[in-house]
Amino acid sequence: MSKSKILNELGLSGKLPIVLIFGGSQGAQKINEAVVGILKEKKLNQKYQIVWATGPKQFDIVKEELKKSSIDIEKVQNAKILPYIYNMEEIMNISDIIVARSGAMTITEISNLGKAININTTSKCKPRSSTKKCRSITKNRCSTNYIK
């Protein structure tokens, strides 16, 4: 499918860069909380767009949290918020940067596309180990964040 068709289906523009945000197939609570905080503070940058997969189990939680701040999940400017992305490879292909908390398979998939990636690790992971693994797989097109 062409980039313009995918963007059209998502309701996004081809004029702004796209940031893909996801936390693996089940989502990532800390990433979701961070993005909700950004949206609540109206800090969503007008110079980029986001495609955000919350994870199926967390979508309704995110929706309710945004609703508390009078934000309709279907009407966030420059954003498409989904519970799950079924055509992940296509979305990765049209994205300019990817922010994720994911395993080695996802890192490999992203690396094969030649994309820049920001991996977020939790206290269960050793930050140096995650950084080393990510950088070795992606040929240094990777940054990592440690989330408590």
JOZI-V132097 format. One record per residue. N is the residue number from 1. RES is the residue in one small letter. PSI is psi as a letter, one per 40 degrees, with the letter a starting at -180 (* if undefined). NEAR is the number of other C-alpha atoms within 12 Angstrom. Layout:
((N RES PSI NEAR) (N RES PSI NEAR))
//
This chain:
((1 m i 14) (2 s i 13) (3 k d 21) (4 s d 18) (5 k d 16) (6 i d 24) (7 l d 28) (8 n d 14) (9 e d 17) (10 l e 29) (11 g f 21) (12 l i 30) (13 s i 26) (14 g e 23) (15 k e 15) (16 l i 19) (17 p i 23) (18 i h 34) (19 v h 35) (20 l h 41) (21 i h 43) (22 f i 45) (23 g f 38) (24 g a 34) (25 s d 25) (26 q e 22) (27 g i 29) (28 a h 34) (29 q d 29) (30 k d 27) (31 i d 36) (32 n d 38) (33 e d 24) (34 a d 25) (35 v d 35) (36 v d 33) (37 g d 20) (38 i d 19) (39 l d 33) (40 k d 23) (41 e e 15) (42 k f 18) (43 k e 17) (44 l h 21) (45 n h 20) (46 q e 18) (47 k e 17) (48 y i 24) (49 q i 32) (50 i i 40) (51 v h 41) (52 w h 44) (53 a h 40) (54 t d 39) (55 g h 31) (56 p d 26) (57 k e 21) (58 q e 29) (59 f d 28) (60 d d 19) (61 i d 21) (62 v d 37) (63 k d 31) (64 e d 16) (65 e d 23) (66 l d 28) (67 k d 19) (68 k d 16) (69 s e 18) (70 s f 17) (71 i h 22) (72 d h 22) (73 i d 29) (74 e e 21) (75 k f 18) (76 v h 31) (77 q h 25) (78 n f 31) (79 a i 33) (80 k h 33) (81 i h 38) (82 l i 32) (83 p d 30) (84 y i 26) (85 i h 27) (86 y d 14) (87 n f 16) (88 m d 26) (89 e d 23) (90 e d 23) (91 i d 37) (92 m d 37) (93 n d 28) (94 i e 34) (95 s i 33) (96 d d 27) (97 i i 31) (98 i h 43) (99 v h 38) (100 a i 44) (101 r g 39) (102 s i 32) (103 g a 23) (104 a d 23) (105 m d 17) (106 t d 29) (107 i d 39) (108 t d 25) (109 e d 24) (110 i d 38) (111 s d 29) (112 n d 19) (113 l e 26) (114 g f 23) (115 k i 32) (116 a i 33) (117 i i 39) (118 n h 35) (119 i h 40) (120 n h 37) (121 t i 32) (122 t i 24) (123 s e 14) (124 k e 12) (125 c i 21) (126 k h 18) (127 p d 21) (128 r d 17) (129 s d 17) (130 s d 30) (131 t d 29) (132 k d 20) (133 k d 28) (134 c d 36) (135 r d 25) (136 s d 18) (137 i d 27) (138 t e 29) (139 k f 22) (140 n e 20) (141 r f 27) (142 c i 30) (143 s i 30) (144 t i 31) (145 n i 25) (146 y h 23) (147 i h 21) (148 k * 14))
//
